[in-house]
Amino acid sequence: MNELRPLTPQQLARAENRLRHPAPGSRIEAARDYGIDLTLLMEQLRLTPAERARKLESAATALEQVRGIAHRRP
């Protein structure tokens, strides 16, 4: 299995440029036109894989707590 590493500054700049200025007819342009907030994707790309995993785990834990509260309510 390949080791997951953060994007290099050059890779991050290229990805952000593509997200800010999608090519006409691209899937990124279609996502933006559909209403997807591409700035959230850029925010995630700035994180390391470990930071993204911690953030996901935290969100999953919070969701489980909300589900537990919802199931206990009469």
mmCIF file of the N, C-alpha and C atoms, coordinates in Angstrom:
data_MODEL
# 
_entry.id   MODEL 
# 
loop_
_atom_site.group_PDB 
_atom_site.id 
_atom_site.type_symbol 
_atom_site.label_atom_id 
_atom_site.label_alt_id 
_atom_site.label_comp_id 
_atom_site.label_asym_id 
_atom_site.label_entity_id 
_atom_site.label_seq_id 
_atom_site.pdbx_PDB_ins_code 
_atom_site.Cartn_x 
_atom_site.Cartn_y 
_atom_site.Cartn_z 
_atom_site.occupancy 
_atom_site.B_iso_or_equiv 
_atom_site.pdbx_formal_charge 
_atom_site.auth_seq_id 
_atom_site.auth_comp_id 
_atom_site.auth_asym_id 
_atom_site.auth_atom_id 
_atom_site.pdbx_PDB_model_num 
ATOM 1   N N  . MET A 1 1  ? 0.847   -1.180 0.000   1.00 0.00 ? 1  MET A N  1 
ATOM 2   C CA . MET A 1 1  ? 0.000   0.000  0.000   1.00 0.00 ? 1  MET A CA 1 
ATOM 3   C C  . MET A 1 1  ? 0.891   1.242  0.000   1.00 0.00 ? 1  MET A C  1 
ATOM 4   N N  . ASN A 1 2  ? 0.496   2.233  -0.737  1.00 0.00 ? 2  ASN A N  1 
ATOM 5   C CA . ASN A 1 2  ? 1.257   3.480  -0.796  1.00 0.00 ? 2  ASN A CA 1 
ATOM 6   C C  . ASN A 1 2  ? 1.054   4.302  0.467   1.00 0.00 ? 2  ASN A C  1 
ATOM 7   N N  . GLU A 1 3  ? 2.092   5.007  0.849   1.00 0.00 ? 3  GLU A N  1 
ATOM 8   C CA . GLU A 1 3  ? 2.009   5.897  2.002   1.00 0.00 ? 3  GLU A CA 1 
ATOM 9   C C  . GLU A 1 3  ? 1.287   7.175  1.592   1.00 0.00 ? 3  GLU A C  1 
ATOM 10  N N  . LEU A 1 4  ? 0.352   7.596  2.404   1.00 0.00 ? 4  LEU A N  1 
ATOM 11  C CA . LEU A 1 4  ? -0.366  8.844  2.134   1.00 0.00 ? 4  LEU A CA 1 
ATOM 12  C C  . LEU A 1 4  ? 0.432   10.011 2.686   1.00 0.00 ? 4  LEU A C  1 
ATOM 13  N N  . ARG A 1 5  ? 0.709   10.971 1.841   1.00 0.00 ? 5  ARG A N  1 
ATOM 14  C CA . ARG A 1 5  ? 1.484   12.139 2.252   1.00 0.00 ? 5  ARG A CA 1 
ATOM 15  C C  . ARG A 1 5  ? 0.723   13.406 1.891   1.00 0.00 ? 5  ARG A C  1 
ATOM 16  N N  . PRO A 1 6  ? 1.003   14.499 2.569   1.00 0.00 ? 6  PRO A N  1 
ATOM 17  C CA . PRO A 1 6  ? 0.359   15.768 2.211   1.00 0.00 ? 6  PRO A CA 1 
ATOM 18  C C  . PRO A 1 6  ? 0.784   16.192 0.808   1.00 0.00 ? 6  PRO A C  1 
ATOM 19  N N  . LEU A 1 7  ? -0.022  17.009 0.194   1.00 0.00 ? 7  LEU A N  1 
ATOM 20  C CA . LEU A 1 7  ? 0.314   17.556 -1.115  1.00 0.00 ? 7  LEU A CA 1 
ATOM 21  C C  . LEU A 1 7  ? 1.526   18.477 -0.985  1.00 0.00 ? 7  LEU A C  1 
ATOM 22  N N  . THR A 1 8  ? 2.339   18.482 -2.005  1.00 0.00 ? 8  THR A N  1 
ATOM 23  C CA . THR A 1 8  ? 3.448   19.433 -2.031  1.00 0.00 ? 8  THR A CA 1 
ATOM 24  C C  . THR A 1 8  ? 2.864   20.818 -2.298  1.00 0.00 ? 8  THR A C  1 
ATOM 25  N N  . PRO A 1 9  ? 3.597   21.868 -1.998  1.00 0.00 ? 9  PRO A N  1 
ATOM 26  C CA . PRO A 1 9  ? 3.082   23.211 -2.293  1.00 0.00 ? 9  PRO A CA 1 
ATOM 27  C C  . PRO A 1 9  ? 2.708   23.385 -3.774  1.00 0.00 ? 9  PRO A C  1 
ATOM 28  N N  . GLN A 1 10 ? 3.482   22.785 -4.666  1.00 0.00 ? 10 GLN A N  1 
ATOM 29  C CA . GLN A 1 10 ? 3.178   22.887 -6.088  1.00 0.00 ? 10 GLN A CA 1 
ATOM 30  C C  . GLN A 1 10 ? 1.886   22.143 -6.433  1.00 0.00 ? 10 GLN A C  1 
ATOM 31  N N  . GLN A 1 11 ? 1.701   20.951 -5.870  1.00 0.00 ? 11 GLN A N  1 
ATOM 32  C CA . GLN A 1 11 ? 0.479   20.186 -6.111  1.00 0.00 ? 11 GLN A CA 1 
ATOM 33  C C  . GLN A 1 11 ? -0.737  20.920 -5.563  1.00 0.00 ? 11 GLN A C  1 
ATOM 34  N N  . LEU A 1 12 ? -0.596  21.493 -4.375  1.00 0.00 ? 12 LEU A N  1 
ATOM 35  C CA . LEU A 1 12 ? -1.695  22.230 -3.772  1.00 0.00 ? 12 LEU A CA 1 
ATOM 36  C C  . LEU A 1 12 ? -2.055  23.451 -4.615  1.00 0.00 ? 12 LEU A C  1 
ATOM 37  N N  . ALA A 1 13 ? -1.054  24.184 -5.074  1.00 0.00 ? 13 ALA A N  1 
ATOM 38  C CA . ALA A 1 13 ? -1.310  25.370 -5.903  1.00 0.00 ? 13 ALA A CA 1 
ATOM 39  C C  . ALA A 1 13 ? -2.017  24.980 -7.195  1.00 0.00 ? 13 ALA A C  1 
ATOM 40  N N  . ARG A 1 14 ? -1.594  23.887 -7.798  1.00 0.00 ? 14 ARG A N  1 
ATOM 41  C CA . ARG A 1 14 ? -2.223  23.428 -9.046  1.00 0.00 ? 14 ARG A CA 1 
ATOM 42  C C  . ARG A 1 14 ? -3.681  23.027 -8.802  1.00 0.00 ? 14 ARG A C  1 
ATOM 43  N N  . ALA A 1 15 ? -3.925  22.287 -7.716  1.00 0.00 ? 15 ALA A N  1 
ATOM 44  C CA . ALA A 1 15 ? -5.291  21.858 -7.397  1.00 0.00 ? 15 ALA A CA 1 
ATOM 45  C C  . ALA A 1 15 ? -6.181  23.059 -7.101  1.00 0.00 ? 15 ALA A C  1 
ATOM 46  N N  . GLU A 1 16 ? -5.676  24.002 -6.318  1.00 0.00 ? 16 GLU A N  1 
ATOM 47  C CA . GLU A 1 16 ? -6.478  25.193 -5.998  1.00 0.00 ? 16 GLU A CA 1 
ATOM 48  C C  . GLU A 1 16 ? -6.775  26.005 -7.250  1.00 0.00 ? 16 GLU A C  1 
ATOM 49  N N  . ASN A 1 17 ? -5.808  26.123 -8.142  1.00 0.00 ? 17 ASN A N  1 
ATOM 50  C CA . ASN A 1 17 ? -6.027  26.858 -9.379  1.00 0.00 ? 17 ASN A CA 1 
ATOM 51  C C  . ASN A 1 17 ? -7.118  26.190 -10.219 1.00 0.00 ? 17 ASN A C  1 
ATOM 52  N N  . ARG A 1 18 ? -7.082  24.869 -10.296 1.00 0.00 ? 18 ARG A N  1 
ATOM 53  C CA . ARG A 1 18 ? -8.113  24.141 -11.057 1.00 0.00 ? 18 ARG A CA 1 
ATOM 54  C C  . ARG A 1 18 ? -9.495  24.313 -10.421 1.00 0.00 ? 18 ARG A C  1 
ATOM 55  N N  . LEU A 1 19 ? -9.540  24.364 -9.108  1.00 0.00 ? 19 LEU A N  1 
ATOM 56  C CA . LEU A 1 19 ? -10.825 24.514 -8.434  1.00 0.00 ? 19 LEU A CA 1 
ATOM 57  C C  . LEU A 1 19 ? -11.347 25.947 -8.540  1.00 0.00 ? 19 LEU A C  1 
ATOM 58  N N  . ARG A 1 20 ? -10.445 26.924 -8.512  1.00 0.00 ? 20 ARG A N  1 
ATOM 59  C CA . ARG A 1 20 ? -10.865 28.327 -8.639  1.00 0.00 ? 20 ARG A CA 1 
ATOM 60  C C  . ARG A 1 20 ? -11.257 28.682 -10.068 1.00 0.00 ? 20 ARG A C  1 
ATOM 61  N N  . HIS A 1 21 ? -10.579 28.062 -11.032 1.00 0.00 ? 21 HIS A N  1 
ATOM 62  C CA . HIS A 1 21 ? -10.791 28.375 -12.446 1.00 0.00 ? 21 HIS A CA 1 
ATOM 63  C C  . HIS A 1 21 ? -10.986 27.080 -13.236 1.00 0.00 ? 21 HIS A C  1 
ATOM 64  N N  . PRO A 1 22 ? -12.134 26.421 -13.053 1.00 0.00 ? 22 PRO A N  1 
ATOM 65  C CA . PRO A 1 22 ? -12.337 25.139 -13.740 1.00 0.00 ? 22 PRO A CA 1 
ATOM 66  C C  . PRO A 1 22 ? -12.393 25.320 -15.260 1.00 0.00 ? 22 PRO A C  1 
ATOM 67  N N  . ALA A 1 23 ? -11.892 24.315 -15.952 1.00 0.00 ? 23 ALA A N  1 
ATOM 68  C CA . ALA A 1 23 ? -11.927 24.335 -17.413 1.00 0.00 ? 23 ALA A CA 1 
ATOM 69  C C  . ALA A 1 23 ? -13.371 24.224 -17.890 1.00 0.00 ? 23 ALA A C  1 
ATOM 70  N N  . PRO A 1 24 ? -13.710 24.930 -18.960 1.00 0.00 ? 24 PRO A N  1 
ATOM 71  C CA . PRO A 1 24 ? -15.066 24.834 -19.505 1.00 0.00 ? 24 PRO A CA 1 
ATOM 72  C C  . PRO A 1 24 ? -15.410 23.387 -19.867 1.00 0.00 ? 24 PRO A C  1 
ATOM 73  N N  . GLY A 1 25 ? -16.572 22.958 -19.427 1.00 0.00 ? 25 GLY A N  1 
ATOM 74  C CA . GLY A 1 25 ? -17.028 21.602 -19.716 1.00 0.00 ? 25 GLY A CA 1 
ATOM 75  C C  . GLY A 1 25 ? -16.463 20.533 -18.800 1.00 0.00 ? 25 GLY A C  1 
ATOM 76  N N  . SER A 1 26 ? -15.651 20.923 -17.821 1.00 0.00 ? 26 SER A N  1 
ATOM 77  C CA . SER A 1 26 ? -15.050 19.936 -16.921 1.00 0.00 ? 26 SER A CA 1 
ATOM 78  C C  . SER A 1 26 ? -16.038 19.504 -15.841 1.00 0.00 ? 26 SER A C  1 
ATOM 79  N N  . ARG A 1 27 ? -15.704 18.422 -15.175 1.00 0.00 ? 27 ARG A N  1 
ATOM 80  C CA . ARG A 1 27 ? -16.538 17.939 -14.068 1.00 0.00 ? 27 ARG A CA 1 
ATOM 81  C C  . ARG A 1 27 ? -16.501 18.923 -12.897 1.00 0.00 ? 27 ARG A C  1 
ATOM 82  N N  . ILE A 1 28 ? -15.362 19.583 -12.743 1.00 0.00 ? 28 ILE A N  1 
ATOM 83  C CA . ILE A 1 28 ? -15.258 20.576 -11.673 1.00 0.00 ? 28 ILE A CA 1 
ATOM 84  C C  . ILE A 1 28 ? -16.220 21.734 -11.947 1.00 0.00 ? 28 ILE A C  1 
ATOM 85  N N  . GLU A 1 29 ? -16.286 22.180 -13.182 1.00 0.00 ? 29 GLU A N  1 
ATOM 86  C CA . GLU A 1 29 ? -17.220 23.250 -13.538 1.00 0.00 ? 29 GLU A CA 1 
ATOM 87  C C  . GLU A 1 29 ? -18.663 22.796 -13.311 1.00 0.00 ? 29 GLU A C  1 
ATOM 88  N N  . ALA A 1 30 ? -18.959 21.557 -13.690 1.00 0.00 ? 30 ALA A N  1 
ATOM 89  C CA . ALA A 1 30 ? -20.307 21.021 -13.484 1.00 0.00 ? 30 ALA A CA 1 
ATOM 90  C C  . ALA A 1 30 ? -20.651 20.963 -12.003 1.00 0.00 ? 30 ALA A C  1 
ATOM 91  N N  . ALA A 1 31 ? -19.688 20.554 -11.171 1.00 0.00 ? 31 ALA A N  1 
ATOM 92  C CA . ALA A 1 31 ? -19.923 20.492 -9.722  1.00 0.00 ? 31 ALA A CA 1 
ATOM 93  C C  . ALA A 1 31 ? -20.192 21.889 -9.173  1.00 0.00 ? 31 ALA A C  1 
ATOM 94  N N  . ARG A 1 32 ? -19.381 22.860 -9.584  1.00 0.00 ? 32 ARG A N  1 
ATOM 95  C CA . ARG A 1 32 ? -19.565 24.242 -9.129  1.00 0.00 ? 32 ARG A CA 1 
ATOM 96  C C  . ARG A 1 32 ? -20.935 24.766 -9.552  1.00 0.00 ? 32 ARG A C  1 
ATOM 97  N N  . ASP A 1 33 ? -21.292 24.524 -10.818 1.00 0.00 ? 33 ASP A N  1 
ATOM 98  C CA . ASP A 1 33 ? -22.586 24.996 -11.320 1.00 0.00 ? 33 ASP A CA 1 
ATOM 99  C C  . ASP A 1 33 ? -23.755 24.313 -10.628 1.00 0.00 ? 33 ASP A C  1 
ATOM 100 N N  . TYR A 1 34 ? -23.546 23.094 -10.173 1.00 0.00 ? 34 TYR A N  1 
ATOM 101 C CA . TYR A 1 34 ? -24.573 22.359 -9.446  1.00 0.00 ? 34 TYR A CA 1 
ATOM 102 C C  . TYR A 1 34 ? -24.772 22.922 -8.049  1.00 0.00 ? 34 TYR A C  1 
ATOM 103 N N  . GLY A 1 35 ? -23.741 23.607 -7.534  1.00 0.00 ? 35 GLY A N  1 
ATOM 104 C CA . GLY A 1 35 ? -23.850 24.209 -6.211  1.00 0.00 ? 35 GLY A CA 1 
ATOM 105 C C  . GLY A 1 35 ? -22.866 23.667 -5.192  1.00 0.00 ? 35 GLY A C  1 
ATOM 106 N N  . ILE A 1 36 ? -21.940 22.820 -5.620  1.00 0.00 ? 36 ILE A N  1 
ATOM 107 C CA . ILE A 1 36 ? -20.931 22.292 -4.713  1.00 0.00 ? 36 ILE A CA 1 
ATOM 108 C C  . ILE A 1 36 ? -19.987 23.426 -4.309  1.00 0.00 ? 36 ILE A C  1 
ATOM 109 N N  . ASP A 1 37 ? -19.737 23.550 -3.009  1.00 0.00 ? 37 ASP A N  1 
ATOM 110 C CA . ASP A 1 37 ? -18.837 24.579 -2.509  1.00 0.00 ? 37 ASP A CA 1 
ATOM 111 C C  . ASP A 1 37 ? -17.402 24.070 -2.626  1.00 0.00 ? 37 ASP A C  1 
ATOM 112 N N  . LEU A 1 38 ? -16.718 24.485 -3.665  1.00 0.00 ? 38 LEU A N  1 
ATOM 113 C CA . LEU A 1 38 ? -15.366 24.003 -3.926  1.00 0.00 ? 38 LEU A CA 1 
ATOM 114 C C  . LEU A 1 38 ? -14.354 24.534 -2.923  1.00 0.00 ? 38 LEU A C  1 
ATOM 115 N N  . THR A 1 39 ? -14.685 25.608 -2.221  1.00 0.00 ? 39 THR A N  1 
ATOM 116 C CA . THR A 1 39 ? -13.756 26.125 -1.216  1.00 0.00 ? 39 THR A CA 1 
ATOM 117 C C  . THR A 1 39 ? -13.606 25.134 -0.061  1.00 0.00 ? 39 THR A C  1 
ATOM 118 N N  . LEU A 1 40 ? -14.643 24.354 0.213   1.00 0.00 ? 40 LEU A N  1 
ATOM 119 C CA . LEU A 1 40 ? -14.545 23.333 1.258   1.00 0.00 ? 40 LEU A CA 1 
ATOM 120 C C  . LEU A 1 40 ? -13.556 22.243 0.841   1.00 0.00 ? 40 LEU A C  1 
ATOM 121 N N  . LEU A 1 41 ? -13.557 21.911 -0.432  1.00 0.00 ? 41 LEU A N  1 
ATOM 122 C CA . LEU A 1 41 ? -12.600 20.934 -0.932  1.00 0.00 ? 41 LEU A CA 1 
ATOM 123 C C  . LEU A 1 41 ? -11.181 21.479 -0.821  1.00 0.00 ? 41 LEU A C  1 
ATOM 124 N N  . MET A 1 42 ? -10.994 22.751 -1.150  1.00 0.00 ? 42 MET A N  1 
ATOM 125 C CA . MET A 1 42 ? -9.671  23.360 -1.025  1.00 0.00 ? 42 MET A CA 1 
ATOM 126 C C  . MET A 1 42 ? -9.202  23.335 0.429   1.00 0.00 ? 42 MET A C  1 
ATOM 127 N N  . GLU A 1 43 ? -10.126 23.589 1.342   1.00 0.00 ? 43 GLU A N  1 
ATOM 128 C CA . GLU A 1 43 ? -9.787  23.561 2.770   1.00 0.00 ? 43 GLU A CA 1 
ATOM 129 C C  . GLU A 1 43 ? -9.302  22.175 3.177   1.00 0.00 ? 43 GLU A C  1 
ATOM 130 N N  . GLN A 1 44 ? -9.966  21.137 2.691   1.00 0.00 ? 44 GLN A N  1 
ATOM 131 C CA . GLN A 1 44 ? -9.567  19.769 3.019   1.00 0.00 ? 44 GLN A CA 1 
ATOM 132 C C  . GLN A 1 44 ? -8.215  19.411 2.412   1.00 0.00 ? 44 GLN A C  1 
ATOM 133 N N  . LEU A 1 45 ? -7.954  19.899 1.209   1.00 0.00 ? 45 LEU A N  1 
ATOM 134 C CA . LEU A 1 45 ? -6.686  19.589 0.551   1.00 0.00 ? 45 LEU A CA 1 
ATOM 135 C C  . LEU A 1 45 ? -5.496  20.213 1.271   1.00 0.00 ? 45 LEU A C  1 
ATOM 136 N N  . ARG A 1 46 ? -5.740  21.263 2.022   1.00 0.00 ? 46 ARG A N  1 
ATOM 137 C CA . ARG A 1 46 ? -4.654  21.908 2.771   1.00 0.00 ? 46 ARG A CA 1 
ATOM 138 C C  . ARG A 1 46 ? -4.244  21.096 4.000   1.00 0.00 ? 46 ARG A C  1 
ATOM 139 N N  . LEU A 1 47 ? -5.088  20.156 4.411   1.00 0.00 ? 47 LEU A N  1 
ATOM 140 C CA . LEU A 1 47 ? -4.802  19.317 5.574   1.00 0.00 ? 47 LEU A CA 1 
ATOM 141 C C  . LEU A 1 47 ? -3.965  18.113 5.166   1.00 0.00 ? 47 LEU A C  1 
ATOM 142 N N  . THR A 1 48 ? -3.242  17.575 6.110   1.00 0.00 ? 48 THR A N  1 
ATOM 143 C CA . THR A 1 48 ? -2.519  16.327 5.858   1.00 0.00 ? 48 THR A CA 1 
ATOM 144 C C  . THR A 1 48 ? -3.534  15.180 5.898   1.00 0.00 ? 48 THR A C  1 
ATOM 145 N N  . PRO A 1 49 ? -3.187  14.028 5.345   1.00 0.00 ? 49 PRO A N  1 
ATOM 146 C CA . PRO A 1 49 ? -4.100  12.883 5.437   1.00 0.00 ? 49 PRO A CA 1 
ATOM 147 C C  . PRO A 1 49 ? -4.462  12.541 6.884   1.00 0.00 ? 49 PRO A C  1 
ATOM 148 N N  . ALA A 1 50 ? -3.504  12.652 7.796   1.00 0.00 ? 50 ALA A N  1 
ATOM 149 C CA . ALA A 1 50 ? -3.788  12.354 9.210   1.00 0.00 ? 50 ALA A CA 1 
ATOM 150 C C  . ALA A 1 50 ? -4.770  13.365 9.792   1.00 0.00 ? 50 ALA A C  1 
ATOM 151 N N  . GLU A 1 51 ? -4.616  14.630 9.436   1.00 0.00 ? 51 GLU A N  1 
ATOM 152 C CA . GLU A 1 51 ? -5.542  15.657 9.926   1.00 0.00 ? 51 GLU A CA 1 
ATOM 153 C C  . GLU A 1 51 ? -6.944  15.416 9.377   1.00 0.00 ? 51 GLU A C  1 
ATOM 154 N N  . ARG A 1 52 ? -7.023  15.036 8.110   1.00 0.00 ? 52 ARG A N  1 
ATOM 155 C CA . ARG A 1 52 ? -8.342  14.739 7.518   1.00 0.00 ? 52 ARG A CA 1 
ATOM 156 C C  . ARG A 1 52 ? -8.993  13.554 8.210   1.00 0.00 ? 52 ARG A C  1 
ATOM 157 N N  . ALA A 1 53 ? -8.193  12.528 8.526   1.00 0.00 ? 53 ALA A N  1 
ATOM 158 C CA . ALA A 1 53 ? -8.730  11.346 9.206   1.00 0.00 ? 53 ALA A CA 1 
ATOM 159 C C  . ALA A 1 53 ? -9.237  11.704 10.599  1.00 0.00 ? 53 ALA A C  1 
ATOM 160 N N  . ARG A 1 54 ? -8.467  12.528 11.327  1.00 0.00 ? 54 ARG A N  1 
ATOM 161 C CA . ARG A 1 54 ? -8.915  12.957 12.669  1.00 0.00 ? 54 ARG A CA 1 
ATOM 162 C C  . ARG A 1 54 ? -10.212 13.753 12.581  1.00 0.00 ? 54 ARG A C  1 
ATOM 163 N N  . LYS A 1 55 ? -10.308 14.627 11.602  1.00 0.00 ? 55 LYS A N  1 
ATOM 164 C CA . LYS A 1 55 ? -11.513 15.438 11.432  1.00 0.00 ? 55 LYS A CA 1 
ATOM 165 C C  . LYS A 1 55 ? -12.717 14.550 11.103  1.00 0.00 ? 55 LYS A C  1 
ATOM 166 N N  . LEU A 1 56 ? -12.511 13.563 10.247  1.00 0.00 ? 56 LEU A N  1 
ATOM 167 C CA . LEU A 1 56 ? -13.576 12.622 9.896   1.00 0.00 ? 56 LEU A CA 1 
ATOM 168 C C  . LEU A 1 56 ? -13.998 11.801 11.103  1.00 0.00 ? 56 LEU A C  1 
ATOM 169 N N  . GLU A 1 57 ? -13.029 11.338 11.873  1.00 0.00 ? 57 GLU A N  1 
ATOM 170 C CA . GLU A 1 57 ? -13.335 10.552 13.068  1.00 0.00 ? 57 GLU A CA 1 
ATOM 171 C C  . GLU A 1 57 ? -14.123 11.387 14.080  1.00 0.00 ? 57 GLU A C  1 
ATOM 172 N N  . SER A 1 58 ? -13.745 12.641 14.233  1.00 0.00 ? 58 SER A N  1 
ATOM 173 C CA . SER A 1 58 ? -14.453 13.532 15.148  1.00 0.00 ? 58 SER A CA 1 
ATOM 174 C C  . SER A 1 58 ? -15.902 13.741 14.695  1.00 0.00 ? 58 SER A C  1 
ATOM 175 N N  . ALA A 1 59 ? -16.099 13.923 13.397  1.00 0.00 ? 59 ALA A N  1 
ATOM 176 C CA . ALA A 1 59 ? -17.455 14.106 12.871  1.00 0.00 ? 59 ALA A CA 1 
ATOM 177 C C  . ALA A 1 59 ? -18.284 12.833 13.064  1.00 0.00 ? 59 ALA A C  1 
ATOM 178 N N  . ALA A 1 60 ? -17.672 11.669 12.861  1.00 0.00 ? 60 ALA A N  1 
ATOM 179 C CA . ALA A 1 60 ? -18.384 10.401 13.040  1.00 0.00 ? 60 ALA A CA 1 
ATOM 180 C C  . ALA A 1 60 ? -18.776 10.201 14.502  1.00 0.00 ? 60 ALA A C  1 
ATOM 181 N N  . THR A 1 61 ? -17.889 10.568 15.410  1.00 0.00 ? 61 THR A N  1 
ATOM 182 C CA . THR A 1 61 ? -18.188 10.455 16.840  1.00 0.00 ? 61 THR A CA 1 
ATOM 183 C C  . THR A 1 61 ? -19.355 11.364 17.212  1.00 0.00 ? 61 THR A C  1 
ATOM 184 N N  . ALA A 1 62 ? -19.336 12.586 16.706  1.00 0.00 ? 62 ALA A N  1 
ATOM 185 C CA . ALA A 1 62 ? -20.422 13.523 16.991  1.00 0.00 ? 62 ALA A CA 1 
ATOM 186 C C  . ALA A 1 62 ? -21.749 13.004 16.437  1.00 0.00 ? 62 ALA A C  1 
ATOM 187 N N  . LEU A 1 63 ? -21.703 12.424 15.239  1.00 0.00 ? 63 LEU A N  1 
ATOM 188 C CA . LEU A 1 63 ? -22.917 11.876 14.640  1.00 0.00 ? 63 LEU A CA 1 
ATOM 189 C C  . LEU A 1 63 ? -23.464 10.720 15.467  1.00 0.00 ? 63 LEU A C  1 
ATOM 190 N N  . GLU A 1 64 ? -22.590 9.854  15.938  1.00 0.00 ? 64 GLU A N  1 
ATOM 191 C CA . GLU A 1 64 ? -23.020 8.743  16.781  1.00 0.00 ? 64 GLU A CA 1 
ATOM 192 C C  . GLU A 1 64 ? -23.663 9.249  18.072  1.00 0.00 ? 64 GLU A C  1 
ATOM 193 N N  . GLN A 1 65 ? -23.132 10.312 18.647  1.00 0.00 ? 65 GLN A N  1 
ATOM 194 C CA . GLN A 1 65 ? -23.722 10.884 19.860  1.00 0.00 ? 65 GLN A CA 1 
ATOM 195 C C  . GLN A 1 65 ? -25.109 11.438 19.572  1.00 0.00 ? 65 GLN A C  1 
ATOM 196 N N  . VAL A 1 66 ? -25.274 12.109 18.450  1.00 0.00 ? 66 VAL A N  1 
ATOM 197 C CA . VAL A 1 66 ? -26.581 12.655 18.072  1.00 0.00 ? 66 VAL A CA 1 
ATOM 198 C C  . VAL A 1 66 ? -27.572 11.516 17.843  1.00 0.00 ? 66 VAL A C  1 
ATOM 199 N N  . ARG A 1 67 ? -27.130 10.462 17.169  1.00 0.00 ? 67 ARG A N  1 
ATOM 200 C CA . ARG A 1 67 ? -28.014 9.316  16.959  1.00 0.00 ? 67 ARG A CA 1 
ATOM 201 C C  . ARG A 1 67 ? -28.426 8.695  18.273  1.00 0.00 ? 67 ARG A C  1 
ATOM 202 N N  . GLY A 1 68 ? -27.500 8.596  19.214  1.00 0.00 ? 68 GLY A N  1 
ATOM 203 C CA . GLY A 1 68 ? -27.834 8.015  20.508  1.00 0.00 ? 68 GLY A CA 1 
ATOM 204 C C  . GLY A 1 68 ? -28.866 8.839  21.240  1.00 0.00 ? 68 GLY A C  1 
ATOM 205 N N  . ILE A 1 69 ? -28.744 10.147 21.184  1.00 0.00 ? 69 ILE A N  1 
ATOM 206 C CA . ILE A 1 69 ? -29.721 11.043 21.816  1.00 0.00 ? 69 ILE A CA 1 
ATOM 207 C C  . ILE A 1 69 ? -31.074 10.886 21.141  1.00 0.00 ? 69 ILE A C  1 
ATOM 208 N N  . ALA A 1 70 ? -31.096 10.812 19.823  1.00 0.00 ? 70 ALA A N  1 
ATOM 209 C CA . ALA A 1 70 ? -32.348 10.696 19.080  1.00 0.00 ? 70 ALA A CA 1 
ATOM 210 C C  . ALA A 1 70 ? -33.060 9.391  19.403  1.00 0.00 ? 70 ALA A C  1 
ATOM 211 N N  . HIS A 1 71 ? -32.307 8.301  19.587  1.00 0.00 ? 71 HIS A N  1 
ATOM 212 C CA . HIS A 1 71 ? -32.912 7.007  19.890  1.00 0.00 ? 71 HIS A CA 1 
ATOM 213 C C  . HIS A 1 71 ? -33.462 6.942  21.303  1.00 0.00 ? 71 HIS A C  1 
ATOM 214 N N  . ARG A 1 72 ? -32.905 7.731  22.217  1.00 0.00 ? 72 ARG A N  1 
ATOM 215 C CA . ARG A 1 72 ? -33.363 7.717  23.617  1.00 0.00 ? 72 ARG A CA 1 
ATOM 216 C C  . ARG A 1 72 ? -34.605 8.564  23.834  1.00 0.00 ? 72 ARG A C  1 
ATOM 217 N N  . ARG A 1 73 ? -34.896 9.470  22.921  1.00 0.00 ? 73 ARG A N  1 
ATOM 218 C CA . ARG A 1 73 ? -36.062 10.354 23.102  1.00 0.00 ? 73 ARG A CA 1 
ATOM 219 C C  . ARG A 1 73 ? -37.344 9.564  22.847  1.00 0.00 ? 73 ARG A C  1 
ATOM 220 N N  . PRO A 1 74 ? -38.349 9.780  23.692  1.00 0.00 ? 74 PRO A N  1 
ATOM 221 C CA . PRO A 1 74 ? -39.618 9.060  23.497  1.00 0.00 ? 74 PRO A CA 1 
ATOM 222 C C  . PRO A 1 74 ? -40.422 9.588  22.328  1.00 0.00 ? 74 PRO A C  1 
# 
